[in-house]
């Protein structure tokens, strides 16, 4: 896999860092709105920070609350079974609500259905993290 490097262009770096903070903001909103996923926005924010500012990426990865969302995914340490189940349930609820209330187009419903299947498969394939007994 290709290693990510900081962009050489200052304009591109500014674009990435601004995008990263916008994505962090959306991710934070997702903590409070159950139909808006948090993890994917924080992972995308981390990608933007890797391309623009290692300091911002370190801040995100080491953040007391937000860091766990990113670290578990990037370090491939896995997701807990509870996290997998809640993500899959929320995914299917949000897809169902979107399909029934926000579109009448069959092709849009089919795309949403196949996206949900693909994301579900991806989540199931991620290593299941075992909780340590304390």
Secondary structure, DSSP 8 states (H G I E B T S, - for coil): -------S-HHHHHHHHHHHHHHHHHHHHHHH-TTS-SHHHHHHHHHHHHHH-HHHHHHHHT-TTTHHHHHHHHTT--B-HHHHHHHHHHHHHHHHHHHHHS---HHHHHHHHHHHHHHHHHHHHS-B------
